[in-house]
């Protein structure tokens, strides 16, 4: 299906510079642009590509200033990144969805399956489980006894939803993720470690996306919560009894220890580690590889271990690199002081 620059601009509320009738039928990165493709420019590091790209249409920010003419048609918008995300969502929504239940799937007779679902080969759905209308379960998904899957949720291959766990509406769970495995609970004893039964569940609210091989542990009692709109990258670990606030995002390899409460609209970079039984406020941003041993108040941008504000952290890092030279100078100054003392 083809769309003109004019149609696209109207949809994303942009302004066309060039040919209103330029048409596109696919997407491409700006450095790989080709005729018939739409691309976007949101990072200034890639600005030079706009003068050589063969893409027919390029989305750019209103603020972009060009040094010379370009051959492509431009659509100026407030945010090119947000505009292309909106177009990709439209493109994805236009793809035909699979429907039907594979003869190779196993569905317990007590399970409830909604209308217009797709249940792929070798999916296993346990006793008293519920799958809402319009859900897509790809091959080898496991939905255990009593689990509940909300409407229009998509679960990719080899994901496992343990017994009793609840998944909201319009969620996306990627391949290999595990929801509801036992929390890491053990009591030391004379003979080693006695397992503490984890009798709670995991509750994932609406519009959550969970990356591949991410694990969210069930609570000891009650529920581990992942609130509405949370986005978790691949290989994230959420421990038992945690509560992840609405619209928080976490990059790959973040680990949150047990019984920690994370606020709304937080952003955690890759490999952030958060200790247990603490509270992270709303709108807290943690830079990659930060280690968090204690609670943090709202609206802070921190990095490091323990975390500190960005500017002091980078100043400290600059000094840290100079420590060998500073130490050498300090020793020389000590020697000079001792020499002065001995000459008195």
Secondary structure as UniProt FT lines:
FT   STRAND          3..4
FT   HELIX           5..12
FT   STRAND          15..17
FT   TURN            20..21
FT   STRAND          23..24
FT   STRAND          26..27
FT   HELIX           30..32
FT   TURN            35..36
FT   STRAND          37..41
FT   HELIX           44..51
FT   STRAND          57..61
FT   TURN            62..63
FT   STRAND          73..77
FT   HELIX           80..93
FT   STRAND          100..101
FT   TURN            103..104
FT   STRAND          106..107
FT   TURN            109..110
FT   STRAND          112..113
FT   TURN            115..116
FT   STRAND          118..119
FT   TURN            121..122
FT   STRAND          124..125
FT   TURN            127..128
FT   STRAND          130..131
FT   TURN            133..134
FT   STRAND          136..137
FT   TURN            139..140
FT   STRAND          142..143
FT   TURN            145..146
FT   STRAND          148..149
FT   TURN            151..152
FT   STRAND          154..155
FT   TURN            157..158
FT   STRAND          160..161
FT   TURN            163..164
FT   STRAND          166..167
FT   TURN            169..170
FT   STRAND          172..173
FT   TURN            175..176
FT   STRAND          178..181
FT   STRAND          186..189
FT   TURN            190..191
FT   STRAND          192..195
FT   STRAND          201..204
FT   TURN            206..207
FT   STRAND          209..210
FT   TURN            212..213
FT   STRAND          215..217
FT   STRAND          223..226
FT   TURN            228..229
FT   STRAND          231..232
FT   TURN            234..235
FT   STRAND          237..238
FT   TURN            240..241
FT   STRAND          243..244
FT   TURN            246..247
FT   STRAND          249..250
FT   TURN            252..253
FT   STRAND          255..256
FT   TURN            258..259
FT   STRAND          261..262
FT   TURN            264..265
FT   STRAND          267..268
FT   TURN            270..271
FT   STRAND          273..274
FT   STRAND          279..280
FT   TURN            282..283
FT   STRAND          285..286
FT   TURN            288..289
FT   STRAND          291..292
FT   STRAND          301..303
FT   TURN            306..307
FT   STRAND          308..309
FT   HELIX           310..321
FT   HELIX           323..342
//
